[in-house]
Amino acid sequence: MMITDNDMIYLRRCIELAKEALEAGDAPFGSVLVDGDGTILCEDRNRANTVDATYHPEIAVAKWAAQNMTPEARAKAVVYTSGEHCAMCSAAHAWAGLGRIVYISSSRQLSEWMDEMGVTSTSPINSLTIQEVAPNVPVDGPIAGLDGEIKALQQRSFQKSSLKKAH
């Protein structure tokens, strides 16, 4: 599907949320849930360090949708996110019955950026694409141009964590 001007507005908000997460001490990820009419219903940022390891914004919006939307409305909704869903978040998205996902940067890109910086992954799970976990969910991404902004945030995050380990 083609990325629209409205898509770009929601994706820019994801970047803002990712910045907020980084400033709060979490990994830079942010997500926005939009209904079929284009209204933002829920948004959140990563809180995996400051709340708990499972507090990813994609799960937060999936839980909100499951509790507050009809199955029909969930199927028409779109989740915009700064980074491709991990396996845990992809599963939550699919189980909640949400529609399309639009992500700025892919899991593969994140892995490449980590390799470039010499960062070893501490993830306890394998990196899988959304399609590997939830093959019936329509997906768009990565988004060229915006992915560079996410790369810069991820690099800042890696640098911050390296400094903490050094002290």
DSSP file with accessible surface (Angstrom, degrees, kcal/mol):
  #  RESIDUE AA STRUCTURE BP1 BP2  ACC     N-H-->O    O-->H-N    N-H-->O    O-->H-N    TCO  KAPPA ALPHA  PHI   PSI    X-CA   Y-CA   Z-CA
    1    1 A M              0   0  165      0, 0.0     2,-0.2     0, 0.0     0, 0.0   0.000 360.0 360.0 360.0 146.6    0.0    0.0    0.0
    2    2 A M        -     0   0  160      1,-0.1     2,-0.5   138,-0.0   138,-0.0  -0.514 360.0-118.3 -77.6 141.3    1.2    3.5   -0.7
    3    3 A I        -     0   0   51     -2,-0.2     2,-0.1     4,-0.1    -1,-0.1  -0.694  35.4-155.2 -80.8 125.3    2.2    5.7    2.3
    4    4 A T     >  -     0   0   68     -2,-0.5     4,-2.0     1,-0.1     5,-0.1  -0.435  30.5-103.9 -96.1 171.6    0.0    8.8    2.4
    5    5 A D  H  > S+     0   0  140      1,-0.2     4,-1.5     2,-0.2    -1,-0.1   0.882 124.4  52.8 -61.3 -37.9    0.5   12.2    3.9
    6    6 A N  H  > S+     0   0   97      2,-0.2     4,-1.9     1,-0.2    -1,-0.2   0.911 105.1  54.3 -64.7 -41.4   -1.8   11.1    6.8
    7    7 A D  H  > S+     0   0    6      1,-0.2     4,-2.6     2,-0.2    -1,-0.2   0.925 106.0  53.6 -54.9 -43.2    0.4    8.1    7.4
    8    8 A M  H  X S+     0   0   59     -4,-2.0     4,-2.5     1,-0.2    -1,-0.2   0.864 103.8  55.4 -63.9 -34.6    3.4   10.4    7.6
    9    9 A I  H  X S+     0   0  104     -4,-1.5     4,-1.6     2,-0.2    -1,-0.2   0.943 111.6  43.3 -61.8 -46.8    1.7   12.5   10.3
   10   10 A Y  H  X S+     0   0   22     -4,-1.9     4,-1.8     1,-0.2    -2,-0.2   0.889 112.9  52.4 -68.0 -37.5    1.2    9.4   12.5
   11   11 A L  H  X S+     0   0    0     -4,-2.6     4,-1.8     1,-0.2    -1,-0.2   0.896 106.4  53.5 -66.8 -37.8    4.7    8.1   11.8
   12   12 A R  H  X S+     0   0  107     -4,-2.5     4,-2.0     1,-0.2    -1,-0.2   0.884 106.2  53.4 -62.2 -37.6    6.1   11.4   12.8
   13   13 A R  H  X S+     0   0   53     -4,-1.6     4,-2.4     1,-0.2    -1,-0.2   0.893 104.2  56.1 -64.3 -36.7    4.2   11.1   16.1
   14   14 A C  H  X S+     0   0    0     -4,-1.8     4,-2.4     1,-0.2    -1,-0.2   0.894 105.7  51.1 -60.5 -39.8    5.8    7.7   16.6
   15   15 A I  H  X S+     0   0    4     -4,-1.8     4,-2.4     2,-0.2    -1,-0.2   0.923 108.7  51.1 -64.2 -42.4    9.2    9.3   16.3
   16   16 A E  H  X S+     0   0   98     -4,-2.0     4,-2.2     1,-0.2    -2,-0.2   0.922 111.4  47.8 -59.8 -43.3    8.2   11.9   18.9
   17   17 A L  H  X S+     0   0    6     -4,-2.4     4,-2.3     2,-0.2    12,-0.2   0.887 109.2  53.4 -66.0 -37.4    7.1    9.1   21.2
   18   18 A A  H  X S+     0   0    0     -4,-2.4     4,-2.4     2,-0.2    11,-0.2   0.904 108.2  50.6 -63.8 -40.0   10.4    7.2   20.6
   19   19 A K  H  X S+     0   0   85     -4,-2.4     4,-2.6     2,-0.2    -2,-0.2   0.914 108.9  51.6 -62.4 -43.1   12.3   10.3   21.6
   20   20 A E  H  X S+     0   0   80     -4,-2.2     4,-1.5     1,-0.2    -2,-0.2   0.906 109.1  51.1 -59.8 -41.3   10.3   10.6   24.8
   21   21 A A  H  <>S+     0   0    0     -4,-2.3     5,-2.9     2,-0.2     4,-0.5   0.944 110.4  48.1 -62.0 -46.9   11.1    6.9   25.6
   22   22 A L  H ><5S+     0   0    3     -4,-2.4     3,-1.5     1,-0.2    -2,-0.2   0.924 110.4  51.3 -60.7 -44.2   14.8    7.5   25.1
   23   23 A E  H 3<5S+     0   0  134     -4,-2.6    -1,-0.2     1,-0.3    -2,-0.2   0.802 109.1  52.2 -64.4 -26.3   14.8   10.6   27.3
   24   24 A A  T 3<5S-     0   0   43     -4,-1.5    -1,-0.3    -3,-0.3    -2,-0.2   0.471 126.9 -97.5 -88.8  -3.4   13.0    8.6   30.0
   25   25 A G  T < 5S+     0   0   23     -3,-1.5     2,-0.2    -4,-0.5    -3,-0.2   0.590  87.0 114.3  99.9  11.9   15.6    5.8   30.0
   26   26 A D  S   <S-     0   0    2     -5,-2.9    -1,-0.4    -6,-0.2    -2,-0.1  -0.695  77.4 -84.0-109.1 166.0   13.8    3.4   27.7
   27   27 A A        -     0   0   27     -2,-0.2     2,-1.7     1,-0.1    19,-0.3  -0.395  56.8 -98.8 -65.2 146.0   14.7    2.1   24.3
   28   28 A P  S    S+     0   0    0      0, 0.0     2,-0.4     0, 0.0   -10,-0.2  -0.472  72.6 129.2 -79.3  87.0   13.4    4.5   21.6
   29   29 A F        +     0   0   35     -2,-1.7    17,-2.6   -12,-0.2     2,-0.3  -0.998  25.9 174.1-135.8 140.9   10.1    3.0   20.4
   30   30 A G  E     -A   45   0A   0     -2,-0.4    52,-2.2    15,-0.2     2,-0.3  -0.993   7.1-166.9-145.9 147.8    6.7    4.6   20.0
   31   31 A S  E     -AB  44  81A   0     13,-2.6    13,-2.2    -2,-0.3     2,-0.4  -0.982   5.9-161.4-138.7 150.2    3.3    3.5   18.6
   32   32 A V  E     -AB  43  80A   0     48,-2.7    48,-3.0    -2,-0.3     2,-0.5  -0.998   9.6-150.0-132.9 132.1    0.0    5.1   17.6
   33   33 A L  E     -AB  42  79A   0      9,-3.5     8,-2.9    -2,-0.4     9,-1.3  -0.901  18.6-174.2-102.6 125.3   -3.3    3.3   17.1
   34   34 A V  E     -AB  40  78A   3     44,-2.8    44,-2.7    -2,-0.5     6,-0.2  -0.963  17.2-131.4-123.5 135.3   -5.6    5.0   14.6
   35   35 A D    >   -     0   0   35      4,-2.5     3,-2.2    -2,-0.4    42,-0.1  -0.199  39.2 -89.9 -78.2 176.2   -9.2    4.0   13.8
   36   36 A G  T 3  S+     0   0   51      1,-0.3    -1,-0.1    37,-0.2    41,-0.1   0.678 127.3  53.7 -61.4 -17.2  -10.6    3.5   10.3
   37   37 A D  T 3  S-     0   0  149      2,-0.1    -1,-0.3     0, 0.0    40,-0.1   0.399 122.0-102.6 -96.7  -1.4  -11.6    7.2   10.1
   38   38 A G  S <  S+     0   0   28     -3,-2.2     2,-0.4     1,-0.3    -2,-0.1   0.593  72.9 141.7  92.7  12.6   -8.1    8.4   11.0
   39   39 A T        -     0   0   77      1,-0.0    -4,-2.5     2,-0.0     2,-0.4  -0.740  54.4-123.1 -90.0 130.7   -8.7    9.4   14.6
   40   40 A I  E     +A   34   0A  72     -2,-0.4    -6,-0.2    -6,-0.2     3,-0.1  -0.596  35.0 172.3 -71.2 123.6   -5.8    8.7   17.0
   41   41 A L  E     -     0   0A  55     -8,-2.9     2,-0.3    -2,-0.4    -1,-0.2   0.741  61.2  -0.3-102.0 -34.2   -7.3    6.4   19.7
   42   42 A C  E     +A   33   0A  23     -9,-1.3    -9,-3.5     2,-0.0    -1,-0.4  -0.983  57.5 179.6-158.0 145.2   -4.3    5.4   21.8
   43   43 A E  E     +A   32   0A  66     -2,-0.3     2,-0.3   -11,-0.2   -11,-0.2  -0.985   8.5 165.3-147.4 154.1   -0.6    6.0   21.8
   44   44 A D  E     -A   31   0A  18    -13,-2.2   -13,-2.6    -2,-0.3     2,-0.3  -0.970  22.1-134.1-159.7 169.6    2.3    4.9   23.9
   45   45 A R  E     -A   30   0A  30     -2,-0.3   -15,-0.2   -15,-0.2   -27,-0.1  -0.836  43.4 -76.0-126.2 165.2    6.1    4.7   24.2
   46   46 A N        +     0   0    8    -17,-2.6    10,-0.2    -2,-0.3   -20,-0.1  -0.339  42.6 169.0 -61.1 138.6    8.4    2.0   25.3
   47   47 A R     >> +     0   0   73      8,-2.4     4,-2.5     5,-0.2     5,-1.2  -0.071  33.0 126.8-138.2  30.4    8.6    1.5   29.0
   48   48 A A  T  45S+     0   0   20      7,-0.3     7,-0.1     1,-0.2     8,-0.1   0.770  82.5  35.1 -66.4 -26.6   10.6   -1.8   29.1
   49   49 A N  T  45S+     0   0  116      6,-0.1    -1,-0.2     4,-0.1     4,-0.1   0.812 123.5  41.3 -91.8 -37.1   13.2   -0.4   31.4
   50   50 A T  T  45S+     0   0   72      2,-0.2    -2,-0.2     5,-0.1    -1,-0.1   0.662 133.9  13.3 -91.1 -16.7   11.1    1.9   33.6
   51   51 A V  T  <5S-     0   0   83     -4,-2.5     2,-0.3     1,-0.3    -3,-0.2   0.637 123.2 -45.7-118.0 -72.4    8.1   -0.4   34.0
   52   52 A D    > < -     0   0   74     -5,-1.2     3,-2.2     3,-0.1    -1,-0.3  -0.976  50.1 -99.3-161.9 163.0    8.8   -4.0   32.9
   53   53 A A  T 3  S+     0   0   75     -2,-0.3    -5,-0.2     1,-0.3    -4,-0.1   0.701 118.8  53.5 -61.8 -20.2   10.5   -5.9   30.1
   54   54 A T  T 3  S+     0   0   73      1,-0.1     2,-2.1    -7,-0.1    -1,-0.3   0.450  76.7 107.1 -94.1   1.1    7.1   -6.7   28.4
   55   55 A Y    <   +     0   0   70     -3,-2.2    -8,-2.4    -8,-0.2    -7,-0.3  -0.504  42.3 154.3 -84.2  76.2    5.9   -3.0   28.3
   56   56 A H    >>  -     0   0   39     -2,-2.1     4,-2.1   -10,-0.2     3,-0.6  -0.812  51.1-125.5 -96.6 145.4    6.3   -2.4   24.6
   57   57 A P  H 3> S+     0   0    0      0, 0.0     4,-2.5     0, 0.0     5,-0.2   0.837 108.7  60.0 -63.8 -29.4    4.1    0.2   23.1
   58   58 A E  H 3> S+     0   0    8      1,-0.2     4,-1.7     2,-0.2     5,-0.1   0.884 107.7  45.0 -65.8 -36.5    2.7   -2.2   20.5
   59   59 A I  H <> S+     0   0   21     -3,-0.6     4,-2.9     2,-0.2     5,-0.2   0.900 110.0  55.7 -71.3 -40.2    1.4   -4.4   23.2
   60   60 A A  H  X S+     0   0   19     -4,-2.1     4,-2.2     1,-0.2    -2,-0.2   0.929 111.1  43.0 -59.0 -44.4    0.0   -1.4   25.1
   61   61 A V  H  X S+     0   0    1     -4,-2.5     4,-2.6     2,-0.2    -1,-0.2   0.876 112.9  52.9 -73.1 -32.5   -2.1   -0.3   22.1
   62   62 A A  H  X S+     0   0    4     -4,-1.7     4,-2.5    -5,-0.2    -2,-0.2   0.925 111.1  47.0 -65.3 -42.6   -3.2   -3.9   21.3
   63   63 A K  H  X S+     0   0  126     -4,-2.9     4,-1.8     2,-0.2    -2,-0.2   0.921 111.9  50.4 -63.2 -44.0   -4.4   -4.3   24.9
   64   64 A W  H  X S+     0   0   78     -4,-2.2     4,-1.6    -5,-0.2    -2,-0.2   0.936 111.6  48.3 -59.3 -46.1   -6.2   -1.0   24.7
   65   65 A A  H  X S+     0   0    0     -4,-2.6     4,-2.2     1,-0.2     3,-0.3   0.921 109.3  52.2 -61.4 -44.1   -7.9   -1.9   21.5
   66   66 A A  H  < S+     0   0   52     -4,-2.5    -1,-0.2     1,-0.2    -2,-0.2   0.850 116.3  41.0 -61.9 -32.7   -9.0   -5.3   22.8
   67   67 A Q  H  < S+     0   0  152     -4,-1.8    -1,-0.2    -5,-0.2    -2,-0.2   0.687 127.3  28.7 -87.8 -20.1  -10.6   -3.7   25.8
   68   68 A N  H  < S+     0   0   92     -4,-1.6     2,-0.3    -3,-0.3    -2,-0.2   0.466 107.2  63.8-124.9  -3.5  -12.1   -0.7   24.1
   69   69 A M  S  < S-     0   0   24     -4,-2.2    -1,-0.0    -5,-0.2     0, 0.0  -0.920  73.8-115.4-127.6 151.7  -13.0   -1.5   20.4
   70   70 A T     >  -     0   0   75     -2,-0.3     4,-2.6     1,-0.1     5,-0.2  -0.387  36.9-108.4 -73.9 159.5  -15.3   -3.9   18.7
   71   71 A P  H  > S+     0   0   79      0, 0.0     4,-2.1     0, 0.0     5,-0.1   0.898 121.3  52.5 -56.0 -38.0  -13.8   -6.7   16.6
   72   72 A E  H  > S+     0   0  126      1,-0.2     4,-1.1     2,-0.2     5,-0.1   0.907 110.1  46.6 -64.9 -43.8  -15.0   -4.9   13.5
   73   73 A A  H  > S+     0   0   35      1,-0.2     4,-0.8     2,-0.2     3,-0.4   0.895 110.3  53.6 -66.3 -39.3  -13.4   -1.6   14.5
   74   74 A R  H >< S+     0   0   41     -4,-2.6    25,-1.5     1,-0.2     3,-0.9   0.906 104.3  55.3 -62.0 -40.4  -10.1   -3.3   15.4
   75   75 A A  H 3< S+     0   0   61     -4,-2.1    25,-0.3    23,-0.3    -1,-0.2   0.812 110.7  45.6 -64.3 -26.9   -9.9   -4.9   12.0
   76   76 A K  H 3< S+     0   0  150     -4,-1.1    -1,-0.3    -3,-0.4    -2,-0.2   0.567  95.4 101.4 -90.7 -10.5  -10.1   -1.5   10.4
   77   77 A A    <<  -     0   0    1     -3,-0.9    22,-0.5    -4,-0.8     2,-0.4  -0.313  60.1-145.7 -76.3 158.5   -7.6    0.1   12.7
   78   78 A V  E     -B   34   0A  20    -44,-2.7   -44,-2.8    21,-0.2     2,-0.6  -0.980   0.6-150.8-124.6 137.4   -4.0    0.8   11.9
   79   79 A V  E     -Bc  33 101A   0     21,-2.5    23,-2.6    -2,-0.4     2,-0.4  -0.948  11.7-165.2-107.4 121.6   -1.0    0.6   14.2
   80   80 A Y  E     +Bc  32 102A   9    -48,-3.0   -48,-2.7    -2,-0.6     2,-0.3  -0.864  16.1 173.5-101.6 139.8    1.9    3.0   13.3
   81   81 A T  E     -Bc  31 103A   0     21,-2.4    23,-1.7    -2,-0.4   -50,-0.2  -0.995  41.8-129.7-151.9 152.1    5.2    2.3   15.0
   82   82 A S  E    S+     0   0A   0    -52,-2.2    23,-1.5    -2,-0.3     2,-0.3   0.808  95.7  25.5 -71.3 -31.4    8.7    3.4   15.0
   83   83 A G  E    S- c   0 105A   2    -53,-0.3    23,-0.2    21,-0.2    -1,-0.1  -0.972  95.6 -88.8-135.4 150.2   10.1   -0.1   14.7
   84   84 A E        -     0   0   15     21,-2.6     6,-0.1    -2,-0.3    -2,-0.1  -0.236  57.1 -96.8 -54.7 139.0    8.9   -3.4   13.4
   85   85 A H        -     0   0    1      4,-0.1    22,-0.1     1,-0.1    -1,-0.1  -0.277  34.4-127.9 -56.0 140.9    7.0   -5.4   16.0
   86   86 A C     >  -     0   0   34     -3,-0.1     4,-2.9     1,-0.1     5,-0.2  -0.275  38.0 -91.9 -75.6 175.8    9.0   -8.1   17.8
   87   87 A A  H  > S+     0   0   18     39,-0.4     4,-2.3     1,-0.2     5,-0.2   0.902 127.9  51.8 -59.8 -41.1    7.5  -11.6   17.9
   88   88 A M  H  > S+     0   0   64      1,-0.2     4,-2.0     2,-0.2    -1,-0.2   0.930 114.1  42.6 -61.7 -44.3    5.7  -10.9   21.2
   89   89 A C  H  > S+     0   0    0      2,-0.2     4,-2.6     1,-0.2    -2,-0.2   0.868 111.1  54.8 -73.2 -37.1    4.1   -7.7   19.9
   90   90 A S  H  X S+     0   0    1     -4,-2.9     4,-2.4     2,-0.2    -1,-0.2   0.919 109.8  48.1 -60.4 -43.0    3.2   -9.2   16.5
   91   91 A A  H  X S+     0   0   32     -4,-2.3     4,-2.9    -5,-0.2     5,-0.2   0.927 111.0  49.7 -64.7 -43.9    1.4  -12.0   18.3
   92   92 A A  H  X S+     0   0   26     -4,-2.0     4,-2.1     1,-0.2    -2,-0.2   0.919 110.8  51.0 -61.0 -42.2   -0.5   -9.5   20.5
   93   93 A H  H  X>S+     0   0    1     -4,-2.6     5,-1.9     2,-0.2     4,-0.6   0.938 113.3  44.4 -59.4 -48.9   -1.5   -7.5   17.4
   94   94 A A  H ><5S+     0   0   43     -4,-2.4     3,-1.0     1,-0.2    -2,-0.2   0.923 112.8  50.2 -65.5 -44.2   -2.8  -10.6   15.7
   95   95 A W  H 3<5S+     0   0  226     -4,-2.9    -1,-0.2     1,-0.3    -2,-0.2   0.854 108.1  54.0 -65.2 -30.9   -4.6  -12.0   18.7
   96   96 A A  H 3<5S-     0   0   10     -4,-2.1    -1,-0.3    -5,-0.2    -2,-0.2   0.653 111.4-125.0 -76.0 -13.3   -6.3   -8.6   19.2
   97   97 A G  T <<5 +     0   0   35     -3,-1.0    -3,-0.2    -4,-0.6    -2,-0.1   0.773  50.0 164.5  75.9  27.7   -7.5   -8.7   15.6
   98   98 A L      < -     0   0   10     -5,-1.9   -23,-0.3     1,-0.1    -1,-0.2  -0.377  27.7-133.7 -76.9 158.3   -6.0   -5.4   14.6
   99   99 A G        +     0   0    9    -25,-1.5   -21,-0.2   -22,-0.5   -23,-0.1   0.416  58.3   2.4 -84.9-136.6   -5.5   -4.4   11.0
  100  100 A R        -     0   0   26    -25,-0.3   -21,-2.5   -23,-0.3     2,-0.4  -0.026  54.5-151.6 -57.7 146.7   -2.6   -2.9    9.1
  101  101 A I  E     -cd  79 139A   0     37,-2.4    39,-2.4   -23,-0.2     2,-0.5  -0.975   8.0-170.8-117.3 133.6    0.8   -2.2   10.7
  102  102 A V  E     -cd  80 140A   0    -23,-2.6   -21,-2.4    -2,-0.4     2,-0.3  -0.986  12.3-178.5-123.3 118.2    3.0    0.6    9.3
  103  103 A Y  E     -c   81   0A  15     37,-2.5   -21,-0.2    -2,-0.5   -20,-0.1  -0.900  25.8-149.4-120.7 150.4    6.5    0.6   10.7
  104  104 A I  E    S+     0   0A   0    -23,-1.7    39,-2.3    -2,-0.3     2,-0.4   0.934  82.5  23.4 -81.3 -51.6    9.4    3.0   10.1
  105  105 A S  E    S-c   83   0A   2    -23,-1.5   -21,-2.6    37,-0.2    -1,-0.2  -0.923  77.4-128.2-121.6 148.5   12.4    0.7   10.6
  106  106 A S     >  -     0   0   14     -2,-0.4     4,-2.2   -23,-0.2     5,-0.2  -0.444  22.5-116.0 -90.9 163.2   12.7   -3.1   10.3
  107  107 A S  H  > S+     0   0   18      1,-0.2     4,-2.4     2,-0.2     5,-0.2   0.869 118.6  56.0 -61.8 -37.1   14.0   -5.6   12.8
  108  108 A R  H  > S+     0   0  185      2,-0.2     4,-2.4     1,-0.2    -1,-0.2   0.919 106.2  49.3 -62.6 -43.9   16.7   -6.4   10.2
  109  109 A Q  H  > S+     0   0   28      2,-0.2     4,-2.8     1,-0.2     5,-0.2   0.930 109.5  52.1 -60.2 -45.2   17.8   -2.8   10.1
  110  110 A L  H  X S+     0   0   41     -4,-2.2     4,-2.4     1,-0.2    -2,-0.2   0.926 109.6  49.4 -58.2 -43.8   18.0   -2.7   13.9
  111  111 A S  H  X S+     0   0   58     -4,-2.4     4,-2.4     1,-0.2    -1,-0.2   0.917 111.2  49.3 -61.7 -42.8   20.2   -5.8   13.8
  112  112 A E  H  X S+     0   0   80     -4,-2.4     4,-2.5     2,-0.2    -2,-0.2   0.906 110.5  50.5 -63.4 -41.8   22.4   -4.2   11.2
  113  113 A W  H  X S+     0   0   13     -4,-2.8     4,-1.6     2,-0.2    -1,-0.2   0.900 109.9  50.4 -63.5 -40.1   22.7   -1.0   13.2
  114  114 A M  H  X>S+     0   0   27     -4,-2.4     5,-2.9    -5,-0.2     4,-0.5   0.926 110.1  50.0 -63.0 -43.6   23.6   -3.0   16.3
  115  115 A D  H ><5S+     0   0  117     -4,-2.4     3,-1.2     1,-0.2    -2,-0.2   0.913 107.3  54.8 -59.6 -44.6   26.3   -4.8   14.3
  116  116 A E  H 3<5S+     0   0  117     -4,-2.5    -1,-0.2     1,-0.3    -2,-0.2   0.847 113.7  41.6 -56.8 -35.7   27.7   -1.5   13.0
  117  117 A M  H 3<5S-     0   0   62     -4,-1.6    -1,-0.3    -3,-0.2    -2,-0.2   0.422 113.6-115.6 -94.3  -0.1   28.1   -0.3   16.6
  118  118 A G  T <<5 +     0   0   64     -3,-1.2     2,-0.5    -4,-0.5    -3,-0.2   0.784  61.9 153.8  72.2  26.4   29.4   -3.5   18.0
  119  119 A V      < -     0   0   27     -5,-2.9     2,-0.5    -6,-0.2    -1,-0.2  -0.766  37.0-142.5 -92.8 129.7   26.3   -4.0   20.2
  120  120 A T        -     0   0  119     -2,-0.5     2,-0.1    -3,-0.1    -5,-0.0  -0.780  24.2-114.0 -91.1 132.6   25.4   -7.5   21.2
  121  121 A S        -     0   0   72     -2,-0.5    -1,-0.0     1,-0.1   -10,-0.0  -0.386  23.6-170.4 -65.7 138.6   21.7   -8.3   21.3
  122  122 A T        +     0   0  127     -2,-0.1    -1,-0.1     2,-0.0    -2,-0.0   0.223  41.0 133.2-109.7  11.3   20.4   -9.1   24.8
  123  123 A S        -     0   0   63      1,-0.1     4,-0.1     2,-0.1    -2,-0.0  -0.401  50.5-150.4 -66.4 134.6   17.0  -10.2   23.4
  124  124 A P  S    S+     0   0  128      0, 0.0     2,-0.3     0, 0.0    -1,-0.1   0.487  77.8  58.6 -82.7  -1.0   15.8  -13.5   24.9
  125  125 A I  S    S-     0   0   79      3,-0.0     2,-0.1     1,-0.0    -2,-0.1  -0.873  91.5 -97.2-126.1 160.3   13.8  -14.3   21.7
  126  126 A N        -     0   0  133     -2,-0.3     2,-0.7     1,-0.1   -39,-0.4  -0.427  40.0-111.6 -70.8 148.7   14.6  -14.7   18.1
  127  127 A S        +     0   0   89     -2,-0.1     2,-0.3   -41,-0.1    -1,-0.1  -0.744  46.2 173.0 -83.1 116.3   14.1  -11.8   15.8
  128  128 A L        -     0   0   61     -2,-0.7   -21,-0.1   -43,-0.1     2,-0.1  -0.936  31.9-113.4-122.6 149.3   11.2  -12.7   13.5
  129  129 A T     >  -     0   0   52     -2,-0.3     4,-1.3     1,-0.1     3,-0.4  -0.361  31.1-111.0 -73.5 162.1    9.4  -10.5   10.9
  130  130 A I  H >> S+     0   0    0      1,-0.2     4,-3.9     2,-0.2     3,-0.6   0.927 119.7  55.8 -57.1 -43.3    5.8   -9.6   11.5
  131  131 A Q  H 34 S+     0   0   86      1,-0.3    -1,-0.2     2,-0.2     6,-0.1   0.819 102.7  55.4 -63.6 -30.0    4.8  -11.9    8.6
  132  132 A E  H 34 S+     0   0  122     -3,-0.4    -1,-0.3     2,-0.2    -2,-0.2   0.849 120.3  30.7 -69.1 -32.7    6.6  -14.8   10.2
  133  133 A V  H << S+     0   0   45     -4,-1.3    -2,-0.2    -3,-0.6    -3,-0.1   0.864 137.4  21.0 -91.8 -42.4    4.5  -14.5   13.3
  134  134 A A    ><  +     0   0    5     -4,-3.9     3,-1.8    -5,-0.2    -1,-0.2  -0.697  67.1 175.4-130.7  77.5    1.2  -13.0   12.0
  135  135 A P  T 3  S+     0   0   91      0, 0.0    -1,-0.1     0, 0.0    -4,-0.1   0.669  75.8  56.1 -65.9 -15.5    1.1  -13.9    8.3
  136  136 A N  T 3  S+     0   0  155      2,-0.1    -5,-0.1    -5,-0.0    -2,-0.0   0.409  82.0 100.5 -97.8   3.5   -2.4  -12.4    7.7
  137  137 A V  S <  S-     0   0   16     -3,-1.8     2,-0.2    -7,-0.1   -38,-0.1  -0.773  75.8-125.3 -89.9 124.8   -1.7   -8.9    9.0
  138  138 A P        -     0   0   75      0, 0.0   -37,-2.4     0, 0.0     2,-0.4  -0.516  34.6-168.5 -69.5 135.7   -1.1   -6.3    6.2
  139  139 A V  E     -d  101   0A  27    -39,-0.2     2,-0.4    -2,-0.2   -37,-0.2  -0.984  18.7-173.7-133.5 138.2    2.3   -4.6    6.7
  140  140 A D  E     +d  102   0A  26    -39,-2.4   -37,-2.5    -2,-0.4     3,-0.1  -1.000  31.6 162.3-127.9 133.8    4.0   -1.6    5.3
  141  141 A G        +     0   0   28     -2,-0.4   -37,-0.2     1,-0.3     2,-0.2  -0.743  27.5  41.2 148.6 165.1    7.6   -0.7    6.1
  142  142 A P        -     0   0   61      0, 0.0     2,-0.7     0, 0.0    -1,-0.3   0.632  58.5-145.8 -72.5 167.7   10.3    0.2    6.4
  143  143 A I     >  -     0   0   15    -39,-2.3     4,-1.9    -2,-0.2     3,-0.4  -0.896  14.2-133.4-108.6 105.7    9.8    3.9    5.4
  144  144 A A  T  4 S+     0   0   90     -2,-0.7     2,-0.8     1,-0.2   -39,-0.0  -0.280  88.7  21.6 -58.2 139.3   12.8    5.3    3.6
  145  145 A G  T  > S+     0   0   59      1,-0.1     4,-0.6   -41,-0.0     3,-0.4  -0.443 120.2  58.6  98.1 -57.0   13.9    8.7    4.9
  146  146 A L  H >> S+     0   0    4     -2,-0.8     4,-1.6    -3,-0.4     3,-0.8   0.807  92.2  69.3 -73.0 -28.6   12.3    8.3    8.3
  147  147 A D  H 3X S+     0   0   34     -4,-1.9     4,-2.6     1,-0.3    -1,-0.2   0.842  92.0  60.1 -61.1 -29.6   14.3    5.2    9.1
  148  148 A G  H 3> S+     0   0   41     -3,-0.4     4,-2.1     1,-0.2    -1,-0.3   0.867 102.2  52.4 -64.9 -34.4   17.4    7.4    9.3
  149  149 A E  H <X S+     0   0   64     -3,-0.8     4,-1.8    -4,-0.6    -1,-0.2   0.895 110.5  47.4 -67.4 -38.4   15.8    9.3   12.2
  150  150 A I  H  X S+     0   0    0     -4,-1.6     4,-2.9     2,-0.2     5,-0.2   0.906 108.2  55.5 -69.3 -39.0   15.1    6.1   14.0
  151  151 A K  H  X S+     0   0   55     -4,-2.6     4,-2.8     1,-0.2    -2,-0.2   0.933 106.7  50.8 -57.1 -45.5   18.7    4.9   13.3
  152  152 A A  H  X S+     0   0   46     -4,-2.1     4,-2.2     1,-0.2    -1,-0.2   0.904 111.2  48.0 -61.0 -41.0   20.0    8.1   15.0
  153  153 A L  H  X S+     0   0    6     -4,-1.8     4,-2.3     2,-0.2    -1,-0.2   0.914 111.7  49.6 -65.2 -42.9   17.8    7.5   18.1
  154  154 A Q  H  X S+     0   0    6     -4,-2.9     4,-2.8     2,-0.2    -2,-0.2   0.918 109.3  52.3 -63.3 -40.3   18.9    3.9   18.3
  155  155 A Q  H  X S+     0   0   61     -4,-2.8     4,-2.5     1,-0.2    -2,-0.2   0.923 109.0  49.7 -61.9 -42.3   22.5    4.9   18.1
  156  156 A R  H  X S+     0   0  105     -4,-2.2     4,-2.5     1,-0.2    -1,-0.2   0.905 111.0  50.7 -61.0 -39.5   22.0    7.4   20.9
  157  157 A S  H  X S+     0   0   22     -4,-2.3     4,-2.4     2,-0.2    -2,-0.2   0.929 110.4  47.9 -64.5 -44.7   20.4    4.6   22.9
  158  158 A F  H  X S+     0   0   14     -4,-2.8     4,-2.2     1,-0.2    -2,-0.2   0.907 112.3  50.1 -62.7 -40.6   23.3    2.2   22.3
  159  159 A Q  H  X S+     0   0  107     -4,-2.5     4,-2.2    -5,-0.2    -2,-0.2   0.911 109.7  50.6 -65.3 -41.8   25.7    5.0   23.3
  160  160 A K  H  X S+     0   0   81     -4,-2.5     4,-2.0     1,-0.2    -2,-0.2   0.928 111.8  47.0 -61.5 -43.9   23.8    5.7   26.5
  161  161 A S  H  X S+     0   0   40     -4,-2.4     4,-1.9     1,-0.2    -1,-0.2   0.866 110.5  53.0 -69.7 -32.4   23.8    2.0   27.5
  162  162 A S  H  X S+     0   0   64     -4,-2.2     4,-1.7    -5,-0.2    -1,-0.2   0.903 108.6  50.2 -66.6 -40.0   27.5    1.7   26.7
  163  163 A L  H  X S+     0   0  109     -4,-2.2     4,-1.0     1,-0.2    -2,-0.2   0.899 108.7  51.9 -64.9 -39.3   28.3    4.6   28.9
  164  164 A K  H  < S+     0   0  141     -4,-2.0     3,-0.5     1,-0.2    -1,-0.2   0.907 110.2  48.7 -62.9 -41.7   26.3    3.1   31.8
  165  165 A K  H  < S+     0   0  159     -4,-1.9    -1,-0.2     1,-0.2    -2,-0.2   0.838 106.8  57.0 -67.3 -32.3   28.2   -0.2   31.4
  166  166 A A  H  <        0   0   81     -4,-1.7    -1,-0.2    -5,-0.1    -2,-0.2   0.746 360.0 360.0 -71.0 -24.8   31.5    1.7   31.5
  167  167 A H     <        0   0  188     -4,-1.0    -1,-0.1    -3,-0.5    -3,-0.1  -0.308 360.0 360.0 -94.8 360.0   30.7    3.3   34.8
